[in-house]
Structure formats: structure tokens, C-alpha cells
């Protein structure tokens, strides 16, 4: 193979190795300091902040809780493509252009980083370090001193092997060391060591007979923490030690104050069985879960701050920069809380440890702030939560919904007896009845599972002797006020989907 052919084949890999190595270097620097974000994270944060609501809804619908992984894959793919171009450009004599592209990427990363939560002047350093490492690797690979008269650059196989080995080593060191330097292990140990307070009044034990144990495919009464949906704006889960955590309550109040984690859990606590749902949950979607929460009454803390009469919004802020606001009128006696535990254990890191807000009856995007650090009493005409200026409604009570868990849509069934089953929820009213219709026939009342609270979902099921053929199955719910779930369809934006969940199956 001719030397020029060899160079053309190696060129893309040279750029990929150089750019990837630079990003790993920037990531390593970010992890080393702890308060910085890597260039990829900073750029990802900016994309999340400015993505149109329609795109956001599509990504969540398609990828669900893997939306952040999808974003990282997209960014990584872009890096690979740009790296290939840089490599070809550099090897073919476009040294200055290659450096200029790397510099432009550093500028983009630096600009993105200054808008990160708690950013400062030094937050741009990971992007600059990334650029420096990329240039160094590209020069090493290219060996500018060996540029031939025709303007090409010679790269030996040994060079590529050496640099690839270095980059691979950096990846391993960055991944392993980063986990420790980002204090995940330390945070997990801190979480495990939390001694949860005994609630002033305990709810019934959660070891009720769960219909899901005898109805295959039916959602469990309490969603296990590991299976609970996760939708938020954090590419990297914030790591906060309980010893360093505090909650500030201020704004339009007479008595602003700040409390530590120990002070928070020393207050009277209570348990709450509550179903939460993401506003991006499509009809029949998976972005809903039920859990037993332990926490401190939010209305007691707000009352202690003595809000001014003109305050009409409670705005909460997350460590990662997210914010959510809901009306002060929502604190109407419902069991809104600052939660510290979920299903009998301290909040998982991904679900807001050390503390988050839970407000029965409201979608998460206006209330369920994770990694909570600050509550501000303010006004709707002065401030908006994170998603409101991005096209979502400022007021967002959870809509009554019902879902068919089994059988699944478009499934092929064997004729004979089986269960049609699922869940329905209508916080705060509670579910009174669930009805199922097959092939647009008569609505049949389903058997309802345990009723543990009006704020939770209820399981339901009917027995069905499936005949041969194609069938359409629909479900609807009725709340305790006698209101039947609407059949009028609506998309998730701006304030939640609605309509009957309908599936099609075939028995043969």
C-alpha cells in the first residue's frame, strides 16, 4: 500500500484519538476539582436548557429515562465526526485550520461552562485543558517535524499505538479515579449511614398482599426504587454530603432562615403514599410511579418563614440549577413535604438525595425539585420555573389517567383465559371505579386493588376469555367525585396528556 494511502487511512483515527484524548483530559480536570463540569457536560446542559419543548417531548417519549444517555451519544458522535475531519485536515497539511477548529470547540465549551450552576471564571479551564491536550496529541501523532514537502504528515504505526494506549489509559484512570474524586462512593456511604427518624404517625405496613404477585405484567403496588422512572435536567447527578447540605428559605418572607440536614430530620416527620407522574408521560406511558415517602411538612417550614401577603408562588431550586414553582394556595392542607426517604430508605442519589420536594396532585416539573437547596417565596409575575418559559404551563395539576399494563399493545396472544390489568390514578380525589371496553362493546367494571390513599394509583384487572381474532381494548377511570376520565385526546404539552388508553391485540 502506498504511503499516501496509509496516511489517508490513519488520518481520521489521528483526529479521533486527539479529540477524544482532549475531552478525557478536560473531564479528568473537572473531576479532580469537583466543582467544574467537563466540556461535554456543560454543552449538554446548554442543549437541555434550550431544546424546543417538542423535541424534548419526542426524546422522552422515545428514550424515556435514557434521554441523557441519548444526548451523550449524540455529542460523542459529533466529536467523532469532527475528530475525523480534523485528522484528515491536519495530515493533509491543514495544520492551522485543525488548530482553529480545536480552538473554536474550546470557545464553545468555555461559553457553555460559564452558564453552569455555581460557575466562576475558572470553570472555563476544563475546555482549555481539553484543547491543549488535543493539540498536543495531534502534534505528537503528526510529528510536524516530519512534514514532507508535499505538505502531508507521516504517522508511524508505533506512534498511533503509543498514543492509543495513552488515551485508553487516560480513559480508565479518568473513569475509575473520577468516580472516587466525584465522591460517589463517599456520598453512597453517607446515604447508607443516614439514620432515618421514626415518623410521628406511621402508615400501614407496605407488606400488603400485592395483586401484581398473582397477575403477571401488572405494576407493583409500590414501585421499587431501582425501577422508578427518572426524568430531570441533570446530566451528572449532583453529589451532596449531608454534612454540607443546607436549605435556605427566603424571598417575600418576614423571617428568612437556613437549616442543616440534621436540623431538618430532627423535626417531626410523617409518611406519605403518593404517586408522581412526569408531564411528558404519554397516555399509557411509563413515566409514573408510586412510592412511600418520608419527610417534613412543607407548610410548617413555610409558615415558620412567615410569608408576606403578596407572595403567591413557592419557587424551589436544585443544586443542578433546576427550578420549579407552584402557587402558595396549593398548601391547602395536603401532605406536601420535603422528602428525605423513599420506600423505607434514604433517597437514592438519582432521586434527589439528600432532600427533595413532593407535592401530591402536581406534575413534577412544577413541584418535585430534587437535590433541593433553596426555597423562595415570590410572585408568578416576577419569576418562572425552569420549564415555564420553554412553553409549559405554569399551573399543572396531575390529570386523571388509567393505563393497561397487560397485555401490551400489538401483542400476539393465545386464545383463552387471561387477565387484562393495569393501574389508574387521580390525585387528590382518588379512584372510585375503572372500566374496560373490548371491541367498542359495553364498559365493564374492573376489580380494584388495595386502596392505600387517594394520592396513589390503584391497580385493576378483569378476567377475559380471548376469542380468536383482532381486538381493541380501552380503559377509563372514574374519580371519587364521580368525574369520568375524558376521552378527548391531548398531547403532553403544555400541561399533560389526556385521553383513554387503547391498545390493539390479536389472538390466534
Order of alpha helices (4+ residues) and beta strands (2+ residues): alpha-alpha-alpha-alpha-alpha-alpha-alpha-alpha-beta-beta-alpha-beta-beta-alpha-beta-beta-beta-beta-beta-beta-beta-beta-beta-beta-beta-beta-beta-beta-beta
